[in-house]
């Protein structure tokens, strides 16, 4: 189906399916509320922007209740999930329950939660936000990071979790 053939909801569904042909990593973006409670959500819109200065980009749907908390925080972390962490992706994609209950995590700059067992973790200063249609786009400075070389990433492709093959 071409763009000219699709309309309304059909267009959005076909557009989403076409975007699903681009394999992405899965991340959990975490921060703290103004009263210090940890919050996080699953995001696959993460990407690099610049090495000098070190900048990353990700986006968040406007309708999510946590949007204003992420827009207003000073720091957040991008936790790149490993191939055995699909359960964390599901946990943080859910809108129900206490996502951090019983979960092991470290604290990074500004107290941001850093999830254990990830492939990589980026601690970011929340610097620039732009309106982007039905999302807000975050471009932020990486102030610290770490990487676990032995961990393979969790991937998302064609509407399903995937793993790299050797």
Backbone as ProteinMPNN parsed JSONL, in Angstrom:
{"seq_chain_A": "XXXXXXXXXXXXXXXXXXXXXXXXXXXXXXXXXXXXXXXXXXXXXXXXXXXXXXXXXXXXXXXXXXXXXXXXXXXXXXXXXXXXXXXXXXXXXXXXXXXXXXXXXXXXXXXXXXXXXXXXXXXXXXXXXXXXXXXXXXXXXXXXXXXXXXXXXXXXXXXXXXXXXX", "coords_chain_A": {"N_chain_A": [[0.849, -1.174, 0.0], [0.624, 2.177, -0.876], [1.414, 5.531, 0.238], [-0.488, 7.227, -0.889], [-2.661, 5.531, -1.225], [-3.519, 4.889, 1.306], [-5.475, 5.954, 4.157], [-6.286, 7.995, 7.009], [-6.771, 6.026, 9.879], [-5.923, 3.668, 8.669], [-3.663, 4.531, 7.271], [-1.981, 5.262, 9.454], [-1.632, 2.746, 10.731], [-0.361, 1.248, 8.657], [1.877, 2.839, 8.28], [3.097, 2.581, 10.793], [3.639, -0.194, 10.709], [5.479, -0.226, 8.593], [7.552, 1.287, 9.755], [8.268, -0.562, 11.662], [9.97, -2.25, 10.325], [12.468, -1.393, 10.718], [14.991, -2.314, 12.712], [15.346, -1.854, 16.177], [17.038, -0.981, 19.232], [16.133, -1.656, 22.647], [15.26, 0.435, 25.269], [15.152, 1.59, 28.677], [14.06, 4.483, 30.017], [14.911, 6.406, 32.756], [14.24, 8.383, 35.702], [13.884, 10.694, 38.452], [11.072, 11.759, 40.351], [9.953, 15.07, 41.374], [9.677, 14.709, 44.155], [11.4, 12.675, 44.659], [10.765, 10.033, 43.966], [11.445, 7.084, 42.071], [10.995, 6.831, 38.557], [10.146, 5.371, 35.381], [10.192, 4.37, 31.885], [9.61, 2.316, 29.018], [11.371, 2.701, 26.001], [11.943, 2.885, 22.531], [12.902, 4.706, 20.805], [15.444, 5.757, 20.879], [18.601, 7.228, 20.016], [21.9, 8.085, 18.759], [23.292, 11.39, 18.448], [25.474, 13.192, 18.331], [29.046, 13.097, 18.669], [30.792, 15.015, 19.63], [29.75, 17.811, 20.933], [28.909, 15.105, 23.262], [25.865, 13.867, 22.438], [22.511, 12.669, 22.669], [19.323, 11.397, 21.437], [15.815, 11.033, 21.97], [12.311, 10.165, 22.049], [9.029, 10.95, 23.37], [5.679, 10.109, 23.88], [3.079, 12.505, 23.746], [0.695, 12.089, 25.186], [1.275, 10.595, 27.44], [1.18, 10.269, 30.976], [3.538, 10.693, 32.428], [5.016, 12.473, 30.962], [5.312, 15.293, 31.574], [6.868, 15.093, 33.87], [9.281, 14.032, 32.901], [9.963, 16.06, 31.122], [10.474, 18.092, 32.931], [12.577, 17.235, 34.565], [16.03, 17.353, 35.721], [18.072, 15.535, 35.163], [18.307, 12.357, 33.527], [18.391, 8.803, 32.884], [19.4, 6.631, 30.258], [18.849, 3.383, 29.857], [20.149, 0.745, 28.264], [18.735, -2.154, 27.275], [19.633, -5.591, 27.822], [19.735, -8.734, 25.998], [18.439, -10.627, 27.597], [16.569, -9.258, 29.057], [13.873, -8.807, 28.454], [11.683, -8.955, 30.122], [11.982, -6.683, 31.746], [11.559, -4.695, 29.858], [8.843, -5.145, 29.294], [7.766, -4.685, 31.853], [8.3, -1.923, 32.287], [6.941, -0.866, 30.157], [4.36, -1.156, 30.809], [1.482, 0.458, 32.175], [0.645, 0.128, 34.684], [0.923, -0.507, 38.234], [3.754, -0.58, 40.585], [6.677, 0.067, 39.216], [9.332, -0.166, 40.052], [9.355, -1.878, 42.197], [10.926, -4.261, 44.149], [13.131, -4.288, 42.491], [16.52, -4.256, 41.494], [18.75, -1.572, 41.487], [21.182, 1.006, 40.739], [22.293, 4.297, 41.77], [22.669, 7.188, 39.845], [24.019, 10.23, 38.476], [22.498, 13.028, 39.936], [20.838, 11.306, 41.255], [19.526, 9.574, 39.523], [17.918, 6.526, 38.585], [19.804, 3.665, 37.798], [19.609, 0.857, 35.976], [20.354, -2.55, 36.723], [22.452, -4.942, 35.009], [22.318, -4.123, 32.343], [23.221, -3.514, 28.849], [24.398, -1.096, 28.237], [24.581, 2.126, 29.795], [23.466, 5.395, 29.889], [23.952, 8.482, 31.302], [22.266, 11.451, 31.43], [22.029, 14.988, 30.863], [19.183, 16.883, 30.857], [18.57, 18.776, 28.281], [17.49, 19.995, 25.813], [14.29, 20.317, 24.387], [11.841, 19.568, 21.988], [8.78, 20.152, 20.239], [7.252, 17.535, 18.502], [5.122, 16.626, 16.513], [2.914, 14.211, 17.605], [4.531, 13.683, 19.723], [7.116, 14.56, 22.129], [10.384, 15.617, 21.575], [13.483, 14.815, 22.846], [16.678, 16.11, 23.152], [19.746, 15.537, 24.417], [22.592, 16.068, 26.585], [25.167, 13.783, 27.155], [26.481, 12.972, 30.206], [27.793, 11.016, 31.601], [28.63, 7.539, 31.233], [28.379, 3.943, 30.922], [29.437, 0.632, 29.91], [28.721, -2.753, 29.219], [30.558, -4.991, 27.85], [30.267, -7.735, 27.392], [27.582, -8.236, 27.15], [24.821, -8.819, 25.056], [22.506, -6.901, 23.049], [18.944, -6.359, 23.567], [16.609, -6.538, 21.012], [14.118, -4.994, 18.876], [11.918, -5.813, 16.371], [9.753, -5.849, 13.631], [7.468, -5.977, 15.254], [8.105, -7.652, 17.366], [10.222, -8.97, 19.996], [13.688, -9.528, 19.482], [16.827, -11.275, 18.966], [20.361, -10.878, 18.535], [22.145, -12.77, 16.13], [24.972, -14.888, 16.137]], "CA_chain_A": [[0.0, 0.0, 0.0], [1.385, 3.413, -0.903], [0.857, 6.605, 1.069], [-1.664, 7.762, -1.543], [-3.753, 4.586, -1.095], [-3.944, 4.776, 2.703], [-6.045, 7.159, 4.736], [-6.669, 7.944, 8.42], [-6.229, 4.961, 10.719], [-5.195, 2.732, 7.804], [-2.338, 5.102, 7.039], [-1.178, 5.15, 10.676], [-1.286, 1.332, 10.932], [0.623, 0.869, 7.645], [3.097, 3.597, 8.582], [3.711, 1.909, 11.955], [4.187, -1.465, 10.235], [6.688, 0.071, 7.816], [8.595, 1.661, 10.716], [8.661, -1.795, 12.329], [11.004, -2.925, 9.535], [13.75, -0.877, 11.191], [15.304, -2.918, 14.013], [15.81, -0.894, 17.182], [17.307, -1.464, 20.572], [15.097, -1.324, 23.63], [15.808, 1.134, 26.427], [14.266, 2.089, 29.713], [14.489, 5.815, 30.441], [14.579, 6.545, 34.182], [14.56, 9.626, 36.4], [13.202, 10.814, 39.746], [10.065, 12.813, 40.435], [10.405, 16.14, 42.281], [9.715, 14.244, 45.55], [12.42, 11.648, 44.768], [10.328, 8.692, 43.576], [11.965, 6.676, 40.764], [10.033, 6.547, 37.495], [10.785, 4.936, 34.152], [9.343, 3.873, 30.83], [10.278, 1.66, 27.894], [11.497, 3.577, 24.838], [12.821, 2.373, 21.482], [13.213, 5.827, 19.913], [16.751, 6.282, 21.29], [19.657, 7.226, 19.015], [22.977, 9.053, 18.965], [23.217, 12.593, 17.632], [26.782, 13.826, 18.165], [30.13, 12.659, 19.542], [31.425, 16.183, 20.232], [29.604, 17.241, 22.273], [28.164, 13.845, 23.266], [24.428, 14.121, 22.49], [21.586, 11.599, 22.282], [17.951, 11.833, 21.171], [14.725, 10.076, 22.168], [11.029, 10.875, 22.044], [8.026, 10.495, 24.331], [4.317, 10.46, 23.452], [2.481, 13.617, 24.487], [-0.415, 11.716, 26.066], [1.705, 9.855, 28.63], [1.132, 11.069, 32.199], [4.884, 11.011, 32.921], [5.681, 13.417, 30.054], [5.721, 16.533, 32.248], [7.955, 14.766, 34.805], [10.523, 13.917, 32.123], [10.287, 17.39, 30.606], [10.924, 18.951, 34.013], [13.72, 16.729, 35.344], [17.348, 17.856, 35.321], [18.841, 14.408, 34.638], [17.67, 11.05, 33.359], [19.301, 7.779, 32.372], [18.973, 5.724, 29.204], [19.339, 2.045, 30.183], [20.02, -0.095, 27.073], [18.455, -3.488, 27.783], [20.321, -6.766, 27.285], [18.828, -9.687, 25.367], [17.681, -11.393, 28.586], [15.808, -8.321, 29.871], [12.542, -8.517, 27.875], [10.753, -8.755, 31.233], [12.08, -5.276, 32.152], [10.889, -3.919, 28.815], [7.405, -5.292, 29.529], [7.445, -4.037, 33.137], [8.307, -0.47, 32.154], [5.962, -0.493, 29.124], [3.055, -1.209, 31.449], [1.063, 1.677, 32.878], [0.109, -0.293, 35.971], [1.803, -1.002, 39.285], [5.02, 0.05, 40.977], [7.658, -0.518, 38.308], [10.621, -0.4, 40.709], [9.179, -2.775, 43.348], [11.796, -5.431, 44.147], [14.098, -4.184, 41.402], [17.864, -3.791, 41.86], [19.285, -0.489, 40.656], [22.146, 1.921, 41.322], [21.942, 5.708, 41.587], [23.626, 7.946, 39.062], [24.038, 11.68, 38.649], [21.193, 13.541, 40.328], [20.043, 10.229, 41.835], [18.757, 8.819, 38.527], [18.058, 5.072, 38.7], [20.56, 2.946, 36.778], [19.187, -0.533, 36.071], [21.428, -3.546, 36.722], [22.488, -5.938, 33.952], [22.115, -3.551, 31.009], [24.356, -3.466, 27.916], [24.997, 0.228, 28.375], [23.747, 3.092, 30.518], [23.863, 6.77, 29.604], [23.397, 9.472, 32.227], [22.086, 12.604, 30.547], [21.467, 16.259, 31.312], [18.002, 17.199, 30.068], [18.946, 20.108, 27.796], [16.657, 20.588, 24.766], [13.068, 19.61, 24.056], [11.125, 20.131, 20.839], [7.52, 19.53, 19.849], [7.414, 16.69, 17.322], [3.846, 15.976, 16.231], [2.261, 13.673, 18.801], [5.6, 13.381, 20.677], [8.116, 15.561, 22.456], [11.706, 15.099, 21.233], [14.518, 15.205, 23.803], [18.08, 16.049, 22.739], [20.391, 15.755, 25.709], [24.03, 15.883, 26.739], [25.602, 12.641, 27.962], [27.477, 13.411, 31.193], [28.521, 9.824, 32.021], [28.089, 6.311, 30.642], [29.159, 2.716, 31.095], [29.11, -0.381, 28.915], [29.059, -4.133, 29.551], [30.919, -5.55, 26.542], [29.853, -9.135, 27.248], [26.12, -8.313, 27.07], [24.21, -8.541, 23.751], [21.305, -6.082, 23.244], [17.585, -6.763, 23.23], [16.183, -5.824, 19.815], [12.705, -5.025, 18.528], [11.804, -5.792, 14.916], [8.533, -6.45, 13.117], [6.473, -6.158, 16.295], [8.499, -8.682, 18.324], [11.585, -8.942, 20.518], [14.623, -10.351, 18.7], [18.19, -11.347, 19.48], [21.403, -10.957, 17.517], [22.712, -14.099, 15.868], [26.432, -14.842, 15.945]], "C_chain_A": [[0.895, 1.238, 0.0], [0.702, 4.448, -0.029], [-0.43, 7.145, 0.455], [-2.876, 6.836, -1.371], [-4.318, 4.518, 0.316], [-4.561, 6.077, 3.175], [-6.336, 6.93, 6.204], [-5.966, 6.861, 9.199], [-5.46, 3.933, 9.906], [-3.779, 3.233, 7.556], [-1.457, 4.928, 8.269], [-0.741, 3.717, 10.923], [-0.213, 0.901, 9.946], [1.951, 1.586, 7.865], [3.84, 2.942, 9.747], [4.331, 0.574, 11.542], [5.457, -1.261, 9.418], [7.834, 0.469, 8.733], [9.123, 0.433, 11.451], [9.697, -2.601, 11.57], [12.398, -2.407, 9.866], [13.992, -1.453, 12.578], [15.846, -1.846, 14.954], [16.207, -1.636, 18.449], [16.164, -1.056, 21.479], [15.781, -0.691, 24.832], [14.715, 1.358, 27.461], [14.847, 3.423, 30.155], [13.998, 6.012, 31.868], [14.978, 7.923, 34.708], [13.904, 9.562, 37.772], [12.182, 11.939, 39.647], [10.605, 13.919, 41.343], [10.458, 15.727, 43.753], [10.655, 13.049, 45.724], [12.012, 10.233, 44.409], [10.926, 8.32, 42.22], [10.827, 6.405, 39.793], [10.803, 6.1, 36.258], [9.77, 4.438, 33.148], [10.179, 3.281, 29.712], [10.22, 2.57, 26.674], [12.37, 2.876, 23.792], [13.196, 3.462, 20.474], [14.55, 6.481, 20.24], [17.751, 6.195, 20.134], [20.734, 8.227, 19.386], [22.767, 10.237, 18.027], [24.617, 13.094, 17.307], [27.792, 13.21, 19.129], [30.777, 13.834, 20.263], [30.575, 17.417, 19.966], [28.809, 15.938, 22.219], [26.67, 14.094, 23.492], [23.653, 12.883, 22.04], [20.204, 12.202, 22.042], [17.002, 10.683, 21.493], [13.436, 10.865, 22.176], [10.033, 10.177, 22.948], [6.657, 10.994, 23.879], [3.723, 11.541, 24.349], [1.429, 13.18, 25.491], [0.006, 10.973, 27.325], [1.721, 10.747, 29.867], [2.515, 11.488, 32.707], [5.615, 12.041, 32.059], [6.167, 14.662, 30.781], [6.844, 16.278, 33.252], [9.288, 14.646, 34.073], [10.927, 15.266, 31.535], [10.914, 18.261, 31.692], [12.145, 18.47, 34.784], [15.035, 17.311, 34.837], [18.185, 16.764, 34.661], [17.929, 13.208, 34.441], [18.718, 10.09, 32.84], [18.619, 7.005, 31.26], [19.64, 4.388, 29.511], [19.093, 1.156, 28.97], [19.895, -1.548, 27.532], [19.236, -4.578, 27.052], [19.288, -7.778, 26.801], [17.996, -10.512, 26.345], [16.809, -10.505, 29.478], [14.464, -7.927, 29.264], [11.515, -8.282, 28.973], [10.792, -7.315, 31.74], [11.407, -4.369, 31.127], [9.379, -3.956, 29.04], [6.975, -4.562, 30.8], [7.325, -2.53, 32.963], [7.415, 0.032, 31.017], [4.555, -0.459, 29.705], [2.74, 0.119, 32.132], [0.54, 1.366, 34.268], [1.223, -0.638, 36.953], [3.052, -0.174, 39.538], [6.141, -0.623, 40.191], [8.99, -0.854, 38.975], [10.534, -1.369, 41.887], [10.044, -4.025, 43.178], [12.889, -5.42, 43.106], [15.427, -3.634, 41.906], [18.297, -2.677, 40.906], [20.276, 0.339, 41.462], [21.612, 3.339, 41.145], [23.059, 6.412, 40.85], [23.547, 9.429, 39.387], [22.62, 12.172, 38.936], [20.287, 12.477, 40.92], [19.265, 9.396, 40.835], [18.979, 7.325, 38.703], [18.802, 4.493, 37.497], [20.257, 1.467, 36.951], [20.382, -1.477, 35.957], [21.315, -4.446, 35.501], [22.309, -5.43, 32.545], [23.386, -3.622, 30.162], [25.141, -2.175, 28.061], [24.019, 1.105, 29.139], [24.332, 4.474, 30.277], [23.172, 7.698, 30.594], [23.416, 10.813, 31.499], [21.54, 13.815, 31.278], [20.348, 16.611, 30.336], [18.147, 18.627, 29.542], [17.97, 20.743, 26.817], [15.446, 19.695, 24.512], [12.367, 20.343, 22.912], [9.795, 19.409, 20.66], [7.767, 18.753, 18.564], [6.139, 15.937, 17.027], [3.185, 15.516, 17.514], [3.273, 13.251, 19.877], [6.362, 14.65, 21.052], [9.465, 14.891, 22.222], [12.725, 15.686, 22.204], [15.883, 15.057, 23.138], [18.876, 16.434, 23.969], [21.867, 15.411, 25.691], [24.307, 14.678, 27.628], [26.706, 13.121, 28.894], [28.286, 12.246, 31.75], [27.869, 8.618, 31.36], [28.945, 5.136, 31.061], [28.623, 1.674, 30.133], [29.553, -1.745, 29.41], [29.309, -4.867, 28.231], [30.41, -6.969, 26.324], [28.347, -9.304, 27.071], [25.641, -7.957, 25.658], [22.9, -7.78, 23.988], [20.007, -6.81, 22.935], [17.148, -5.906, 22.047], [14.676, -5.941, 19.63], [12.613, -4.868, 17.016], [10.501, -6.467, 14.514], [7.51, -6.774, 14.179], [6.829, -7.204, 17.336], [9.922, -8.447, 18.819], [12.438, -9.903, 19.69], [15.971, -10.352, 19.411], [19.15, -11.38, 18.303], [21.827, -12.402, 17.348], [24.197, -13.951, 15.601], [26.815, -15.287, 14.552]], "O_chain_A": [[1.826, 1.327, 0.8], [-0.441, 4.268, 0.392], [-1.365, 7.486, 1.18], [-4.01, 7.314, -1.371], [-5.471, 4.133, 0.504], [-4.233, 7.156, 2.681], [-6.605, 5.801, 6.614], [-4.738, 6.769, 9.197], [-4.465, 3.382, 10.377], [-2.817, 2.468, 7.619], [-0.311, 4.495, 8.152], [0.411, 3.486, 11.291], [0.755, 0.253, 10.343], [3.019, 1.009, 7.66], [5.058, 2.769, 9.697], [5.433, 0.246, 11.98], [6.405, -2.038, 9.538], [8.97, 0.042, 8.522], [10.296, 0.39, 11.824], [10.254, -3.551, 12.12], [13.393, -2.919, 9.354], [13.276, -1.118, 13.521], [16.693, -1.038, 14.574], [15.772, -2.76, 18.7], [15.335, -0.218, 21.123], [16.765, -1.221, 25.349], [13.523, 1.32, 27.157], [15.988, 3.49, 30.613], [12.819, 5.813, 32.161], [15.926, 8.54, 34.224], [13.429, 8.51, 38.199], [12.395, 12.936, 38.956], [11.617, 13.719, 42.014], [11.204, 16.325, 44.528], [10.713, 12.465, 46.806], [12.821, 9.313, 44.53], [10.923, 9.143, 41.305], [9.813, 5.816, 40.165], [11.982, 6.419, 36.109], [8.634, 4.121, 33.5], [11.316, 3.694, 29.486], [9.176, 3.135, 26.349], [13.422, 2.333, 24.129], [13.744, 3.167, 19.413], [14.762, 7.647, 19.907], [17.755, 5.227, 19.373], [20.519, 9.108, 20.219], [22.156, 10.113, 16.965], [24.923, 13.39, 16.152], [27.452, 12.847, 20.255], [31.261, 13.678, 21.384], [30.664, 18.01, 18.891], [28.108, 15.685, 21.238], [26.254, 14.48, 24.585], [24.084, 12.151, 21.15], [19.942, 13.353, 22.39], [17.339, 9.513, 21.312], [13.452, 12.09, 22.295], [10.161, 8.992, 23.254], [6.499, 12.166, 23.537], [3.857, 11.486, 25.571], [1.27, 13.813, 26.535], [-0.827, 10.738, 28.201], [2.226, 11.868, 29.81], [2.645, 12.53, 33.349], [6.729, 12.441, 32.398], [7.323, 15.052, 30.621], [7.686, 17.151, 33.467], [10.313, 15.109, 34.572], [12.116, 15.577, 31.461], [11.788, 19.078, 31.404], [12.699, 19.224, 35.583], [15.144, 17.71, 33.678], [18.922, 17.032, 33.712], [16.906, 13.071, 35.113], [19.797, 10.499, 32.411], [17.415, 6.752, 31.31], [20.863, 4.273, 29.434], [17.942, 0.84, 28.669], [20.83, -2.107, 28.105], [19.468, -4.504, 25.846], [18.111, -7.69, 27.151], [16.953, -11.045, 25.965], [16.358, -10.945, 30.536], [13.965, -6.832, 29.527], [10.58, -7.502, 28.791], [9.757, -6.772, 32.124], [10.76, -3.388, 31.492], [8.713, -2.922, 28.983], [5.939, -3.898, 30.817], [6.363, -1.923, 33.434], [7.159, 1.232, 30.922], [3.665, 0.191, 29.157], [3.64, 0.812, 32.608], [0.043, 2.257, 34.957], [2.325, -1.012, 36.553], [3.361, 0.78, 38.824], [6.507, -1.762, 40.48], [9.705, -1.741, 38.507], [11.553, -1.653, 42.517], [9.913, -4.755, 42.195], [13.516, -6.451, 42.861], [15.455, -2.659, 42.657], [18.221, -2.819, 39.686], [20.225, 0.376, 42.691], [20.612, 3.559, 40.462], [24.237, 6.261, 41.176], [23.064, 9.821, 40.449], [21.667, 11.779, 38.264], [19.088, 12.71, 41.076], [18.426, 8.588, 41.234], [20.107, 6.894, 38.944], [18.483, 4.785, 36.345], [20.614, 0.881, 37.973], [21.308, -1.228, 35.184], [20.214, -4.689, 35.007], [22.16, -6.233, 31.624], [24.488, -3.772, 30.691], [26.371, -2.16, 28.014], [22.81, 0.874, 29.138], [25.532, 4.696, 30.438], [21.946, 7.695, 30.707], [24.459, 11.251, 31.014], [20.711, 13.701, 32.181], [20.56, 16.63, 29.124], [17.879, 19.584, 30.268], [17.643, 21.92, 26.966], [15.567, 18.473, 24.434], [12.313, 21.573, 22.879], [9.694, 18.206, 20.899], [8.414, 19.253, 17.644], [6.067, 14.731, 17.263], [2.924, 16.319, 18.41], [2.921, 12.548, 20.824], [6.262, 15.675, 20.378], [9.673, 13.743, 22.615], [12.815, 16.903, 22.363], [16.206, 13.989, 22.618], [18.706, 17.528, 24.507], [22.329, 14.586, 24.903], [23.751, 14.563, 28.721], [27.739, 13.614, 28.441], [29.358, 12.46, 32.317], [26.701, 8.666, 30.974], [30.085, 5.3, 31.498], [27.517, 1.798, 29.607], [30.645, -1.88, 29.963], [28.366, -5.312, 27.577], [30.149, -7.363, 25.188], [27.883, -10.424, 26.861], [26.012, -6.912, 25.125], [22.248, -7.985, 25.012], [19.978, -7.753, 22.144], [17.299, -4.685, 22.075], [14.039, -6.857, 20.151], [13.155, -3.922, 16.445], [10.185, -7.548, 15.011], [6.756, -7.737, 14.039], [5.968, -7.615, 18.113], [10.727, -7.805, 18.143], [11.967, -10.954, 19.256], [16.225, -9.559, 20.317], [18.807, -11.846, 17.216], [21.863, -13.165, 18.312], [24.632, -13.015, 14.93], [27.999, -15.31, 14.216]]}, "name": "protein", "num_of_chains": 1, "seq": "XXXXXXXXXXXXXXXXXXXXXXXXXXXXXXXXXXXXXXXXXXXXXXXXXXXXXXXXXXXXXXXXXXXXXXXXXXXXXXXXXXXXXXXXXXXXXXXXXXXXXXXXXXXXXXXXXXXXXXXXXXXXXXXXXXXXXXXXXXXXXXXXXXXXXXXXXXXXXXXXXXXXXX"}
